[in-house]
Amino acid sequence: MAQLFLPLQLRNLKIKNRIFMPPMCQYSATGGIATPWHLAHYGARAADGVGLIIMEATGVSPEGRISPNDVGLWNEEQAQALKPIVEFIKSQGTIAAIQLAHAGRKASVQVPWKGQGVLTVGEGGWQTVAPSAIAFDTKDPKPLALDASGMKKVEKDFLAASARALNAGFDSIEIHMAHGYLLHEFLSPLSNLRKDEYGGSLENRMRFPLQIAEALRKFWPQEKPVLVRISATDWATDEKGVGWDLEQSIVFCRELKKIGIDFIDVSTGGLVPYAKIPAGPNFQVPFAEEIKKQAQIPVGAVGGITDPHQTEKILVEQKADVVLIGRELLRNPYWPLQAAKALAHEVQWPLQYLRAKN
């Protein structure tokens, strides 16, 4: 049997295969409300055999969105709009997860196809927040450094969004701690220059992300898994020193495991614009492999993974427990069916497509 199509158990959740779809922003919501585009987009990937879909970065507050067109979960109307999408995903035997996110200093930007520049308030943008008043790019306006009340609000927003996700029917949540967004900004010494108990040492920089993770793990039903996405390295050093790296990530993942986090979605980069990232096939897999080995927690590998035989090798060699197929699933929603054929593994096709199977 192909390893790619072995089921995976996370808590009481049985996932039919090792193909996960990572969060990929669609920038197609209106007022944080998902649209028919989202139903068509996620529905197609579920119908064609993805084991678990992690819906795109979903803002826990208006100021936590990346762009004005992000999906949100700060009100009930947004939650209600997600329900039919969740229902369809699950009707296809796919697990429905959602990534809860706060964009921090990288918020308030235009959608990519319109330039992705920072939006002013007059253009529909907003004041951003961060651990420290350091802009992502030197040309960007500075964010406000979060004070105690601001951090408390962020925690409450994550909890409220997780409650709405549960009511919308999601099987799992993923906490976004990667790609230079707010919780990653707390972790990295390049973006966190705080002098209080949330800055300085590794223990202090981990404190707020762990606080959020612990609060959500305590709230989320014990039979359902909580995932965390991290950037295992910033790929960067500057005058402030070395950024977040694999060694710190391993320590952090051990702490996440202690509080009951079930799975680490291992990505890299995104914190600073000058990072030198050697992108290519499997370029992030070694990070997943080391975290799996040293933190003893299930991990997913992502980045430059496109070929079924490539995915099988990653799993057979135990470099990861799961592969996350991102851009390739945007190019080809039928990838799971084609992967099964390439690996000579029999899977259930949608009944409506059976006439095209052979």
C-alpha positions as CSV (number, residue, x, y, z in Angstrom):
1,M,0.0,0.0,0.0
2,A,1.2,3.5,-0.8
3,Q,2.3,5.4,2.3
4,L,0.6,8.5,0.9
5,F,-2.8,6.8,1.2
6,L,-2.4,5.3,4.7
7,P,-4.9,6.9,7.2
8,L,-3.6,9.1,10.0
9,Q,-5.1,9.3,13.5
10,L,-4.9,12.6,15.4
11,R,-6.8,12.3,18.7
12,N,-10.2,10.9,17.7
13,L,-10.0,12.2,14.1
14,K,-9.2,9.6,11.4
15,I,-7.9,11.2,8.3
16,K,-8.2,9.0,5.2
17,N,-4.8,9.8,3.7
18,R,-1.6,11.8,4.2
19,I,-2.5,14.6,1.7
20,F,-3.2,17.9,3.4
21,M,-4.0,21.1,1.7
22,P,-2.2,24.0,3.4
23,P,-3.8,27.4,4.0
24,M,-3.6,29.6,0.8
25,C,-5.3,33.0,0.9
26,Q,-7.9,33.5,-1.8
27,Y,-8.4,37.2,-1.1
28,S,-12.0,36.8,-2.2
29,A,-14.1,37.6,0.9
30,T,-16.4,40.5,1.3
31,G,-16.3,42.1,4.7
32,G,-14.7,38.9,6.0
33,I,-17.5,36.8,4.6
34,A,-16.7,33.8,2.4
35,T,-18.3,33.8,-1.0
36,P,-19.3,31.1,-3.6
37,W,-15.7,31.2,-4.8
38,H,-14.6,29.5,-1.6
39,L,-17.3,26.8,-1.9
40,A,-16.1,26.0,-5.4
41,H,-12.4,26.2,-4.5
42,Y,-12.4,24.1,-1.4
43,G,-15.2,21.8,-2.6
44,A,-13.3,20.8,-5.7
45,R,-10.2,19.7,-3.6
46,A,-12.4,17.8,-1.2
47,A,-14.3,16.0,-4.0
48,D,-11.0,14.9,-5.6
49,G,-9.6,13.3,-2.5
50,V,-7.6,15.6,-0.2
51,G,-7.4,14.1,3.3
52,L,-7.5,17.3,5.2
53,I,-8.1,20.8,4.0
54,I,-6.9,23.7,6.1
55,M,-8.9,26.7,5.0
56,E,-7.0,29.9,4.4
57,A,-5.6,32.4,7.0
58,T,-8.8,33.7,8.7
59,G,-8.6,37.0,10.6
60,V,-9.5,36.7,14.2
61,S,-10.2,40.5,14.2
62,P,-10.6,43.2,11.5
63,E,-7.0,44.5,12.2
64,G,-5.8,40.9,12.1
65,R,-6.5,40.5,8.4
66,I,-3.7,40.6,5.9
67,S,-5.9,42.4,3.3
68,P,-9.4,43.8,3.3
69,N,-10.5,40.8,1.3
70,D,-9.5,38.1,3.8
71,V,-11.9,35.7,5.3
72,G,-12.7,36.6,9.0
73,L,-14.3,35.0,12.1
74,W,-14.9,38.0,14.3
75,N,-18.7,37.9,13.9
76,E,-21.6,35.4,13.5
77,E,-22.4,36.3,9.9
78,Q,-18.9,35.2,8.9
79,A,-19.3,31.9,10.8
80,Q,-22.7,31.2,9.1
81,A,-21.1,31.7,5.6
82,L,-18.5,29.0,6.4
83,K,-21.1,26.4,7.4
84,P,-22.1,25.2,3.9
85,I,-18.4,25.0,2.9
86,V,-17.6,22.9,5.9
87,E,-20.6,20.7,5.3
88,F,-19.6,20.0,1.7
89,I,-16.0,19.3,2.6
90,K,-17.0,16.8,5.2
91,S,-19.6,15.2,2.9
92,Q,-16.7,14.1,0.7
93,G,-15.0,12.3,3.5
94,T,-12.4,15.1,3.9
95,I,-11.5,16.7,7.3
96,A,-12.3,20.4,7.5
97,A,-9.8,22.6,9.4
98,I,-9.3,26.3,9.5
99,Q,-6.2,28.5,10.1
100,L,-6.8,31.2,12.7
101,A,-4.5,34.2,12.2
102,H,-3.4,37.7,13.1
103,A,-1.3,39.4,10.5
104,G,0.5,41.8,13.0
105,R,2.8,44.2,11.2
106,K,2.2,42.6,7.8
107,A,-1.5,43.5,7.9
108,S,-3.3,46.2,5.9
109,V,-2.0,45.4,2.5
110,Q,-3.6,45.3,-1.0
111,V,-4.5,42.0,-2.6
112,P,-1.6,40.5,-4.6
113,W,-3.0,41.1,-8.1
114,K,-3.4,44.8,-7.3
115,G,0.1,45.3,-6.1
116,Q,0.1,44.1,-2.4
117,G,1.4,47.5,-1.2
118,V,0.5,48.9,2.2
119,L,-2.9,50.5,2.3
120,T,-3.4,53.9,4.0
121,V,-6.5,54.5,6.1
122,G,-8.0,56.5,3.2
123,E,-7.5,53.5,0.9
124,G,-9.3,51.2,3.3
125,G,-6.3,50.2,5.5
126,W,-5.8,50.4,9.2
127,Q,-3.2,50.8,12.0
128,T,-1.2,47.7,12.4
129,V,0.1,46.2,15.7
130,A,3.2,44.1,16.5
131,P,5.4,43.1,19.5
132,S,7.6,46.1,18.8
133,A,7.3,49.3,16.8
134,I,9.4,47.9,13.9
135,A,8.0,47.9,10.3
136,F,8.2,44.9,8.1
137,D,10.0,47.0,5.4
138,T,11.7,50.4,5.9
139,K,9.3,52.1,3.6
140,D,6.3,50.9,5.6
141,P,4.6,52.8,8.4
142,K,5.5,51.6,11.9
143,P,3.1,49.3,13.8
144,L,2.0,50.1,17.3
145,A,3.7,48.0,19.9
146,L,1.1,46.0,21.8
147,D,0.6,46.8,25.4
148,A,-0.9,44.4,28.0
149,S,-4.5,45.3,27.1
150,G,-3.8,44.9,23.4
151,M,-2.3,41.4,24.0
152,K,-5.3,40.5,26.1
153,K,-7.5,41.5,23.2
154,V,-5.6,39.4,20.8
155,E,-6.0,36.3,23.1
156,K,-9.7,37.0,23.4
157,D,-10.1,37.4,19.7
158,F,-8.4,34.0,19.0
159,L,-10.6,32.3,21.6
160,A,-13.8,33.9,20.2
161,A,-12.8,32.9,16.6
162,S,-12.1,29.3,17.7
163,A,-15.6,29.2,19.3
164,R,-17.1,30.3,16.0
165,A,-15.0,27.8,14.1
166,L,-16.4,25.1,16.3
167,N,-19.9,26.2,15.8
168,A,-19.4,26.3,12.1
169,G,-18.5,22.6,12.2
170,F,-14.7,22.5,11.7
171,D,-13.0,19.4,12.9
172,S,-9.7,21.1,13.7
173,I,-8.1,24.5,14.0
174,E,-4.5,25.6,13.0
175,I,-2.9,28.5,14.8
176,H,-0.8,30.6,12.5
177,M,2.6,31.2,14.0
178,A,4.6,31.5,10.7
179,H,5.4,33.7,7.8
180,G,6.2,36.9,9.7
181,Y,2.7,37.3,11.1
182,L,1.9,38.4,14.7
183,L,2.8,35.3,16.7
184,H,5.9,34.6,14.6
185,E,6.9,38.3,15.2
186,F,6.9,37.5,19.0
187,L,9.1,34.5,18.5
188,S,11.8,36.1,16.4
189,P,14.5,38.3,17.9
190,L,14.6,40.3,14.7
191,S,11.0,41.6,15.2
192,N,10.7,41.3,19.0
193,L,12.8,43.9,20.9
194,R,10.5,44.0,24.0
195,K,12.1,44.6,27.4
196,D,9.3,43.0,29.4
197,E,8.6,39.3,30.1
198,Y,7.6,38.8,26.4
199,G,10.9,39.8,25.0
200,G,14.6,39.0,25.2
201,S,15.3,35.4,26.1
202,L,13.9,32.5,24.1
203,E,11.7,31.6,27.0
204,N,10.2,35.1,27.0
205,R,9.8,35.3,23.3
206,M,7.9,32.0,23.3
207,R,5.6,33.1,26.2
208,F,2.8,34.8,24.3
209,P,2.5,32.3,21.4
210,L,2.5,29.5,24.0
211,Q,-0.1,31.4,26.0
212,I,-2.4,31.6,22.9
213,A,-1.8,27.9,22.0
214,E,-2.6,26.8,25.6
215,A,-5.8,28.8,25.7
216,L,-7.0,27.4,22.5
217,R,-6.0,23.8,23.3
218,K,-7.9,24.1,26.6
219,F,-11.0,25.5,24.9
220,W,-11.0,23.2,21.8
221,P,-12.7,19.8,22.4
222,Q,-10.3,17.3,23.7
223,E,-11.2,14.7,21.1
224,K,-10.3,17.2,18.3
225,P,-6.8,18.1,17.2
226,V,-5.1,21.5,17.3
227,L,-2.4,22.2,14.7
228,V,0.2,24.9,14.7
229,R,2.0,26.3,11.6
230,I,5.5,27.6,12.2
231,S,8.4,29.0,10.2
232,A,11.3,26.9,11.2
233,T,13.8,29.5,10.2
234,D,13.8,33.2,9.2
235,W,16.6,32.5,6.7
236,A,18.0,35.8,8.0
237,T,20.6,37.6,10.1
238,D,20.9,41.4,10.6
239,E,22.5,43.9,12.9
240,K,20.3,42.6,15.7
241,G,21.8,39.1,15.3
242,V,20.5,35.7,14.1
243,G,16.8,35.4,13.6
244,W,14.5,32.5,14.5
245,D,16.1,29.2,13.5
246,L,15.7,25.4,13.7
247,E,17.3,25.1,17.1
248,Q,14.8,27.5,18.6
249,S,12.0,25.8,16.7
250,I,12.8,22.4,18.2
251,V,12.6,23.9,21.7
252,F,9.4,25.7,20.8
253,C,7.8,22.5,19.4
254,R,8.7,20.5,22.5
255,E,6.8,23.1,24.5
256,L,3.8,23.0,22.2
257,K,3.7,19.3,22.6
258,K,3.7,19.6,26.4
259,I,0.5,21.7,26.3
260,G,-1.2,19.3,24.0
261,I,-0.7,20.6,20.5
262,D,-1.1,17.6,18.1
263,F,0.7,18.5,14.9
264,I,3.3,20.9,13.5
265,D,2.9,22.3,10.0
266,V,6.5,23.1,9.1
267,S,7.1,26.0,6.8
268,T,9.9,28.7,6.8
269,G,10.5,32.4,6.1
270,G,8.3,35.4,5.8
271,L,9.6,37.5,8.7
272,V,11.8,40.0,6.8
273,P,11.9,41.1,3.1
274,Y,15.7,40.5,2.8
275,A,15.7,36.8,3.6
276,K,17.6,34.6,1.2
277,I,15.4,31.6,0.7
278,P,16.8,28.7,-1.4
279,A,13.5,27.6,-2.7
280,G,13.3,24.4,-4.7
281,P,12.0,20.8,-4.5
282,N,11.9,19.6,-0.9
283,F,13.7,22.7,0.4
284,Q,11.8,22.7,3.7
285,V,11.6,19.0,4.3
286,P,14.8,18.8,6.4
287,F,13.3,21.2,8.9
288,A,10.2,18.9,9.3
289,E,12.4,15.9,9.6
290,E,14.5,17.4,12.4
291,I,11.4,18.6,14.3
292,K,9.8,15.2,14.0
293,K,12.9,13.5,15.2
294,Q,13.9,15.8,18.0
295,A,10.5,17.1,19.3
296,Q,8.8,13.7,18.8
297,I,5.6,15.3,17.4
298,P,3.7,14.6,14.2
299,V,4.8,17.0,11.4
300,G,3.8,18.0,7.9
301,A,6.3,18.9,5.2
302,V,5.5,21.6,2.6
303,G,7.4,23.5,-0.1
304,G,8.3,22.4,-3.6
305,I,6.4,19.1,-3.3
306,T,4.7,18.3,-6.5
307,D,5.3,14.7,-7.6
308,P,3.6,11.6,-6.1
309,H,6.8,9.6,-6.1
310,Q,8.5,12.5,-4.3
311,T,5.8,12.5,-1.6
312,E,6.0,8.7,-1.2
313,K,9.8,8.9,-0.6
314,I,9.4,11.6,2.1
315,L,6.9,9.4,3.9
316,V,8.7,6.1,3.5
317,E,11.9,7.7,4.8
318,Q,9.9,9.0,7.7
319,K,10.9,12.6,7.1
320,A,7.4,13.7,7.8
321,D,4.0,12.2,8.7
322,V,2.1,14.2,6.1
323,V,2.8,16.1,2.9
324,L,1.1,19.5,2.4
325,I,0.4,20.1,-1.3
326,G,0.0,23.8,-1.9
327,R,0.6,25.5,-5.3
328,E,0.3,22.1,-7.1
329,L,-3.3,21.8,-5.8
330,L,-4.0,25.3,-7.1
331,R,-2.7,24.2,-10.5
332,N,-4.4,20.8,-10.4
333,P,-7.3,20.0,-8.0
334,Y,-7.3,16.4,-9.3
335,W,-3.8,15.8,-7.9
336,P,-4.9,13.2,-5.3
337,L,-6.6,11.0,-8.0
338,Q,-3.7,11.3,-10.3
339,A,-1.3,10.5,-7.4
340,A,-3.2,7.3,-6.7
341,K,-2.9,6.2,-10.3
342,A,0.8,7.0,-10.4
343,L,1.4,5.0,-7.2
344,A,-0.9,2.1,-8.3
345,H,-3.2,2.6,-5.4
346,E,-7.0,2.2,-5.7
347,V,-9.1,5.0,-4.3
348,Q,-12.7,5.9,-4.4
349,W,-13.5,8.4,-7.2
350,P,-16.5,10.7,-7.0
351,L,-19.4,8.7,-8.4
352,Q,-20.1,11.5,-10.8
353,Y,-16.6,11.1,-12.4
354,L,-16.5,7.3,-12.6
355,R,-17.0,7.3,-16.3
356,A,-13.6,9.1,-16.6
357,K,-11.6,6.8,-14.3
358,N,-10.2,4.5,-17.0
